[in-house]
């Protein structure tokens, strides 16, 4: 099956998945991913070094030097490089080794078994993001074995700790060994995939060019404590409840930035009317209450249209019959690239309309966007256009989640998030959820696509 997917570029025989040393065929590529999934790298605590050692062993057995950097007990980055001529700046293939927790009792199959059931690879990390990491590794090994000279260094970098912020992973690497990564022109990381219809046909290839900045806020109300049998109108919990009602009932207004406008215009052709017209004229559509209300039903796409505020933590009181002197709430806010931090906080304070409720910043991480008029974006587009039944528009996306890409954008690197797999809504929902899995066919297709993209941009 895999041979039929190959196109021109590096010689087809050298690009076959089965050329990885010691194994042959598609089954071997699947087995490598299954083995990787079976290595439990749940974060916390992480224990990603075992995963890093596995990745390094594959690289080394195929003639690629791989170095482990210990970042904390039981945690390590794996770094490897295919040298180019140096005529162009390097490209980094970034991936994180850690995965989020999984409760085995909630799954149909054990989350760290790493096996194939009904032609799907099951396990935590099957989508986020051991499949993409292994596809990057398979691409690098195939390119190495093909022996063609490239103008860019190709860097493979697997890191721990992404799921809780990257301090012991990508951040550690950029701070302690910047000389190994700071000169890269491009980076491919986890991100959106090839969005498909229910029948598996692609609608569009989504390339993350920007992520929302993360801002966590705490609201604190203080007041008189007392016996609950004698209510206090302006108690801390009451004032906090009123403040939160103002925030929750008055969400941020729509804000269509240029990259988001381009996204909706580009995918309009994949939709039927009236959605096609809504998307084609997205700037006007968000000003129409009924249309905007309909757009908000798609939580992922609508997250690109505005800053968001989610109430996540409430704390007040310790006993039912005691009115507490303090009540707090925490908000997870995700800000579009053009939103000013201080103006946003002022908007929250204005909505609260109660100076006694204090707003403080728990965490703020700004995510700067990457341009999408680049050689790498064109390469991805060219690969999509030459992929036969997988052909679909390639569109820039601003995603609501946060990844390690921002550490490298600080160096000026153009960082894109892209999973080279067909992903429908059902499978996307398993990411960070239960029964995470990826169809075998889609995974093998993704290896092929990743190899083409990396081979073409490195030339």
PELIN-V368702 format. One record per helix or strand. SS is the DSSP state (hx for helix, st for strand). FROM is the first residue (numbers start at 0). LEN is the number of residues. Records with the same first field share a line. If there is no record, write none. Layout:
SS: FROM-LEN ; FROM-LEN
This chain:
hx: 1-4 ; 11-4 ; 16-3 ; 24-14 ; 48-13 ; 103-3 ; 129-17 ; 161-3 ; 169-7 ; 177-3 ; 235-13 ; 257-13 ; 274-6 ; 281-4 ; 288-7 ; 298-7 ; 340-12 ; 374-11 ; 387-3 ; 404-5 ; 424-4 ; 439-19
st: 41-1 ; 65-7 ; 74-8 ; 90-6 ; 98-1 ; 114-3 ; 119-3 ; 153-6 ; 185-11 ; 201-10 ; 212-10 ; 225-2 ; 307-9 ; 321-2 ; 325-10 ; 357-8 ; 392-7 ; 413-10 ; 436-3
